[in-house]
Amino acid sequence: MSLKRVVAITGCDSGLGWAIAARSAREGLITVAGMYKGTETKAAQALMKLKVHPFALDVTDTKSVTVFRDYVMSLLAENPNYNLHAIVNNAGVMTVGDYEWQTPKNIENTINVNLLGAMRVVTAFLPDLRRIALDKQSNPRIINVASHCGLHPLPGFGVYSASKAGLLAWTRSLRFEHRLYGLNVVAFIPGGFIGSSNIMANQTSQGNAMLEQLNEEQKLFYGKRIEALTNYLGAAGQNTNFDSLNDEKIIETFIKALIDEVPKDLYIVESWRYMFYYNLLKLPLPEAFHHWLIKQFLSFPEK
């Protein structure tokens, strides 16, 4: 009996999640797409046309994660030729702004989605994946979508960097813990695609919230910078369709992580710009030069 591989992906409402769910389905994998906004959206309907199984999922809610897992396992139970192949933790949020500006709610939500959300999903599926790996009928895997910011923290990305650095550390630990059982744990770093994603969609409202919660001294000191950055980055989240990501290098690198017989520990996509700046940041150069280099890389407005 030929086994059909099942892949469950979180955060498929737009951007990278939608693109890799669509590509996974086109690859012939049975794809379950976790949708934070539910299954009645245009994004969900478009995935259905590709034979994807959209399913409502909030990774911050343990009950929602459990129901998602139960749905995936019900597909396996109803179809004896289905085999759980991969869990992909893609759901993520990001708000750009200095740590002092960040609201407690935003800090907690970033960690809750990007790190704890992935942990909740893995907790739900890990026993199933381990048993499948021990059966040696396939080579199942967990793929955690990380970020360059987890490797090289940047100013304005402190909270996001912390969540992704934690995700990378946990991913490496999981890989060591489950290597003997044949369960692969992989980190995927897709590079920059902000202009093709809705990850910045809430930057304007979050920027306003950051400014409002500061005291008068902080508003006087940071106000113009926050307003300038909010206006600058707010445009990145506008007029982005759910299917805007069409970077073939990102998508095909993910597919390698998904179907390679012996997956590597890390799959990373770097444009020439990312490669140039991040390699320079690795060098033991004076901190003042690193500071200048980061300013050139980010190109954020000063005021």
Backbone torsions as a table, in degrees:
resi	resn	phi	psi	omega
1	MET	NA	126.8	179.5
2	SER	-79.1	125.0	-178.7
3	LEU	-85.0	137.4	173.7
4	LYS	-101.9	129.0	-174.8
5	ARG	-82.4	136.7	180.0
6	VAL	-108.3	132.3	179.9
7	VAL	-124.1	129.3	176.0
8	ALA	-112.6	126.3	-174.4
9	ILE	-124.5	134.3	177.0
10	THR	-96.0	157.8	174.5
11	GLY	67.0	50.7	-174.2
12	CYS	-101.0	16.2	-177.2
13	ASP	-69.1	-25.4	-177.5
14	SER	-167.4	179.7	170.9
15	GLY	56.5	-134.2	-176.2
16	LEU	-61.4	-45.1	-177.7
17	GLY	-58.6	-46.0	179.8
18	TRP	-64.0	-44.2	-176.2
19	ALA	-63.8	-42.3	-177.4
20	ILE	-76.7	-28.2	174.0
21	ALA	-66.0	-44.8	179.0
22	ALA	-63.0	-43.7	-178.5
23	ARG	-68.5	-37.6	177.3
24	SER	-60.6	-43.4	178.8
25	ALA	-64.4	-41.4	178.9
26	ARG	-65.1	-26.7	178.3
27	GLU	-74.1	-10.4	178.9
28	GLY	98.1	7.2	178.3
29	LEU	-86.9	145.1	174.7
30	ILE	-75.5	114.7	-169.3
31	THR	-114.2	126.1	174.8
32	VAL	-108.3	122.2	-174.3
33	ALA	-107.9	114.5	174.8
34	GLY	-73.9	123.6	-174.3
35	MET	-119.8	112.4	-179.7
36	TYR	-63.8	-35.5	-178.1
37	LYS	-89.9	8.5	176.5
38	GLY	90.7	-173.7	-171.4
39	THR	-105.8	9.1	-179.5
40	GLU	-102.5	4.8	-177.4
41	THR	-81.1	166.2	176.6
42	LYS	-63.6	-35.9	178.9
43	ALA	-62.3	-44.2	179.9
44	ALA	-66.4	-41.2	-179.5
45	GLN	-64.5	-37.8	178.5
46	ALA	-66.1	-37.6	177.5
47	LEU	-67.6	-37.7	178.3
48	MET	-58.1	-37.4	179.9
49	LYS	-64.2	-22.3	177.7
50	LEU	-94.2	10.9	179.7
51	LYS	72.2	19.4	173.4
52	VAL	-78.7	152.2	176.2
53	HIS	-102.8	94.9	176.1
54	PRO	-73.6	145.3	179.6
55	PHE	-149.5	134.4	-178.1
56	ALA	-61.8	133.9	-178.6
57	LEU	-153.3	127.4	171.2
58	ASP	-118.6	108.5	-173.8
59	VAL	-70.7	-9.7	176.8
60	THR	-86.2	-5.7	-176.1
61	ASP	-113.9	111.6	-177.2
62	THR	-57.8	-39.8	179.4
63	LYS	-63.2	-42.6	178.9
64	SER	-61.6	-41.3	178.6
65	VAL	-63.7	-41.9	179.5
66	THR	-62.7	-42.9	179.1
67	VAL	-65.1	-38.5	177.1
68	PHE	-61.2	-47.3	178.7
69	ARG	-61.1	-43.4	-179.4
70	ASP	-62.1	-37.2	178.0
71	TYR	-64.3	-45.7	179.0
72	VAL	-60.4	-44.7	-178.9
73	MET	-68.1	-28.8	176.5
74	SER	-67.9	-35.5	175.3
75	LEU	-62.2	-40.1	178.7
76	LEU	-66.6	-41.2	-178.6
77	ALA	-66.5	-35.9	-177.6
78	GLU	-79.7	-16.8	-176.8
79	ASN	-130.8	93.2	-174.9
80	PRO	-58.6	-20.9	-180.0
81	ASN	-90.6	6.4	174.9
82	TYR	-90.8	143.5	179.0
83	ASN	-137.2	129.7	-179.6
84	LEU	-67.0	119.4	-174.4
85	HIS	-106.5	-42.7	-174.1
86	ALA	-154.3	145.0	168.1
87	ILE	-114.0	125.7	-176.8
88	VAL	-116.0	114.3	177.7
89	ASN	-90.7	94.1	-178.7
90	ASN	-107.8	-23.1	-176.0
91	ALA	-53.8	130.7	-178.9
92	GLY	-159.8	152.9	175.8
93	VAL	-132.2	157.1	179.8
94	MET	-153.4	131.0	170.5
95	THR	-125.8	124.4	-178.5
96	VAL	-87.5	134.5	178.5
97	GLY	162.4	146.9	179.2
98	ASP	-55.0	152.6	-176.4
99	TYR	-58.5	-39.0	-177.8
100	GLU	-62.7	-24.8	-179.2
101	TRP	-82.1	-26.3	-168.8
102	GLN	-65.2	138.1	176.4
103	THR	-78.8	150.4	176.2
104	PRO	-54.8	-38.6	-179.8
105	LYS	-61.6	-43.1	-178.7
106	ASN	-68.8	-40.5	178.7
107	ILE	-59.4	-49.7	-177.8
108	GLU	-64.8	-38.9	-178.8
109	ASN	-67.6	-38.8	179.6
110	THR	-61.4	-47.1	178.1
111	ILE	-67.3	-38.6	-176.9
112	ASN	-64.6	-41.1	180.0
113	VAL	-79.7	-55.2	-169.0
114	ASN	-71.1	-35.3	-176.9
115	LEU	-109.9	-59.2	-177.3
116	LEU	-66.7	-32.6	177.6
117	GLY	-61.4	-45.4	177.2
118	ALA	-61.9	-39.4	179.1
119	MET	-64.1	-40.7	178.8
120	ARG	-60.6	-43.5	-178.4
121	VAL	-65.4	-45.2	179.5
122	VAL	-64.1	-41.5	177.5
123	THR	-55.6	-41.1	-178.3
124	ALA	-67.1	-38.8	-172.4
125	PHE	-100.0	-14.0	-169.6
126	LEU	-58.6	-46.3	178.6
127	PRO	-58.9	-39.4	179.0
128	ASP	-65.0	-45.8	-179.4
129	LEU	-64.0	-40.4	180.0
130	ARG	-63.6	-43.7	179.8
131	ARG	-62.7	-41.5	178.9
132	ILE	-63.7	-42.4	179.4
133	ALA	-62.5	-41.2	-179.5
134	LEU	-67.9	-27.9	176.8
135	ASP	-69.2	-18.7	176.9
136	LYS	59.7	23.6	175.7
137	GLN	-86.6	-15.7	179.1
138	SER	-155.7	-179.9	178.0
139	ASN	-122.2	77.1	-176.3
140	PRO	-67.3	164.2	-176.4
141	ARG	-154.6	157.9	169.5
142	ILE	-111.4	130.0	177.4
143	ILE	-119.2	118.9	178.2
144	ASN	-105.6	122.7	-179.4
145	VAL	-82.6	112.8	-177.3
146	ALA	-105.7	-152.3	-174.6
147	SER	-159.6	152.6	171.5
148	HIS	-56.4	-30.5	-179.8
149	CYS	-64.6	-22.6	175.1
150	GLY	-75.7	-24.6	177.2
151	LEU	-88.5	-39.3	-175.9
152	HIS	-135.1	90.4	-179.1
153	PRO	-58.3	142.7	-179.7
154	LEU	-123.7	151.2	175.9
155	PRO	-62.8	138.7	-176.8
156	GLY	90.1	-11.6	-178.9
157	PHE	-121.4	23.3	-173.3
158	GLY	-58.4	-49.3	-178.2
159	VAL	-68.0	-45.8	177.6
160	TYR	-60.8	-44.6	178.7
161	SER	-60.2	-41.6	179.7
162	ALA	-61.6	-42.0	-179.5
163	SER	-65.8	-39.6	-177.3
164	LYS	-79.9	-32.0	174.3
165	ALA	-65.6	-41.5	175.4
166	GLY	-61.8	-40.6	179.0
167	LEU	-62.1	-42.4	179.4
168	LEU	-65.4	-43.7	179.8
169	ALA	-62.5	-43.9	179.5
170	TRP	-65.3	-39.0	178.4
171	THR	-60.3	-45.6	179.4
172	ARG	-62.9	-41.7	179.6
173	SER	-62.7	-46.6	178.2
174	LEU	-58.9	-39.6	-179.3
175	ARG	-61.1	-44.1	178.4
176	PHE	-65.8	-41.0	-176.7
177	GLU	-64.9	-33.0	-172.2
178	HIS	-111.6	5.9	-179.4
179	ARG	-60.9	-41.4	-178.0
180	LEU	-64.5	-24.4	-178.4
181	TYR	-89.3	-7.1	-179.7
182	GLY	86.9	10.8	177.8
183	LEU	-94.7	121.3	-178.2
184	ASN	-88.8	138.5	175.9
185	VAL	-125.8	125.2	-167.2
186	VAL	-129.1	141.6	170.9
187	ALA	-104.2	137.2	177.9
188	PHE	-123.6	121.4	178.3
189	ILE	-113.2	108.9	-170.3
190	PRO	-85.1	-7.3	-175.9
191	GLY	80.6	-170.1	-174.3
192	GLY	-83.3	132.3	175.8
193	PHE	-151.8	30.3	-174.9
194	ILE	-55.6	-39.6	-178.6
195	GLY	-68.6	-10.1	-179.5
196	SER	-116.9	25.1	-175.2
197	SER	-145.3	160.1	175.4
198	ASN	-95.0	13.8	-176.2
199	ILE	-63.4	-22.2	178.9
200	MET	-100.1	9.8	-173.6
201	ALA	-59.8	-30.2	-177.6
202	ASN	-99.4	10.2	-175.9
203	GLN	-61.0	-39.9	-179.1
204	THR	-65.3	-49.0	179.9
205	SER	-65.9	-37.2	177.7
206	GLN	-68.6	-37.0	176.9
207	GLY	-63.1	-41.8	177.0
208	ASN	-64.3	-39.8	178.9
209	ALA	-65.4	-38.8	178.2
210	MET	-61.9	-45.6	-178.0
211	LEU	-64.8	-41.2	-177.0
212	GLU	-65.1	-32.2	-173.8
213	GLN	-86.6	-5.8	178.5
214	LEU	-76.5	154.0	173.8
215	ASN	-78.6	175.4	-173.3
216	GLU	-63.3	-39.9	179.0
217	GLU	-63.2	-42.8	179.7
218	GLN	-66.3	-39.9	178.9
219	LYS	-62.7	-41.2	179.5
220	LEU	-65.1	-39.0	-175.7
221	PHE	-77.6	-40.4	-172.5
222	TYR	-109.2	-12.7	-168.7
223	GLY	-49.4	-51.8	-176.9
224	LYS	-65.1	-37.3	178.9
225	ARG	-65.3	-43.2	-179.3
226	ILE	-64.7	-44.1	-179.8
227	GLU	-62.9	-43.4	-179.8
228	ALA	-64.3	-43.0	-178.9
229	LEU	-68.8	-39.2	178.7
230	THR	-62.0	-44.2	178.6
231	ASN	-65.3	-39.0	-177.5
232	TYR	-68.0	-47.5	-176.0
233	LEU	-84.0	-24.1	-178.7
234	GLY	-58.6	-33.5	-179.6
235	ALA	-65.1	-26.0	-178.1
236	ALA	-67.8	-23.6	-178.5
237	GLY	-96.1	7.0	-176.5
238	GLN	-98.7	146.6	172.1
239	ASN	56.9	36.2	177.5
240	THR	-105.1	121.1	179.0
241	ASN	-79.8	159.8	-179.3
242	PHE	-61.5	-26.5	-176.1
243	ASP	-108.5	30.0	-175.0
244	SER	-74.1	-24.2	-177.0
245	LEU	-76.6	115.0	178.8
246	ASN	-133.0	26.2	178.6
247	ASP	-75.5	105.2	-174.9
248	GLU	-64.2	-32.2	-179.4
249	LYS	-64.6	-42.2	178.1
250	ILE	-64.1	-49.5	-174.7
251	ILE	-65.8	-43.6	-177.8
252	GLU	-71.7	-31.0	175.0
253	THR	-66.6	-39.1	175.6
254	PHE	-61.8	-42.6	-179.1
255	ILE	-61.1	-35.3	175.6
256	LYS	-62.0	-44.8	177.6
257	ALA	-60.6	-31.7	-176.0
258	LEU	-79.2	-35.8	-170.9
259	ILE	-119.4	-7.9	176.5
260	ASP	-52.9	135.5	-178.5
261	GLU	-61.3	-42.4	176.2
262	VAL	-122.7	90.0	-174.5
263	PRO	-68.6	144.6	176.4
264	LYS	-73.8	169.4	178.2
265	ASP	-75.5	-25.7	-176.5
266	LEU	-143.9	130.1	170.7
267	TYR	-116.7	126.3	-173.3
268	ILE	-134.0	138.9	177.2
269	VAL	-114.2	127.5	-179.9
270	GLU	-134.8	124.0	169.9
271	SER	-70.2	167.9	179.2
272	TRP	-60.1	-34.8	-179.1
273	ARG	-66.1	-46.4	178.0
274	TYR	-62.2	-44.5	-178.3
275	MET	-61.6	-43.1	-178.2
276	PHE	-62.9	-53.4	-175.8
277	TYR	-69.4	-45.3	-175.3
278	TYR	-69.8	-31.5	175.2
279	ASN	-69.3	-36.6	175.9
280	LEU	-65.3	-36.7	-179.7
281	LEU	-68.0	-19.9	177.5
282	LYS	-76.9	-19.8	-175.7
283	LEU	-74.2	146.9	179.4
284	PRO	-77.4	62.8	-178.8
285	LEU	-93.8	163.2	178.5
286	PRO	-56.8	144.9	-177.3
287	GLU	-60.4	-33.1	178.8
288	ALA	-62.0	-37.3	178.0
289	PHE	-68.9	-41.3	176.3
290	HIS	-59.3	-41.8	179.3
291	HIS	-61.3	-45.4	178.4
292	TRP	-63.1	-42.7	-178.0
293	LEU	-62.5	-42.9	179.8
294	ILE	-63.9	-39.8	178.1
295	LYS	-61.2	-40.0	179.3
296	GLN	-68.0	-38.2	-177.7
297	PHE	-67.5	-45.9	-176.6
298	LEU	-78.0	-38.6	-179.2
299	SER	54.6	39.2	177.5
300	PHE	-78.5	146.9	176.7
301	PRO	-67.1	142.0	179.1
302	GLU	-75.1	-43.0	-179.5
303	LYS	-145.6	NA	NA
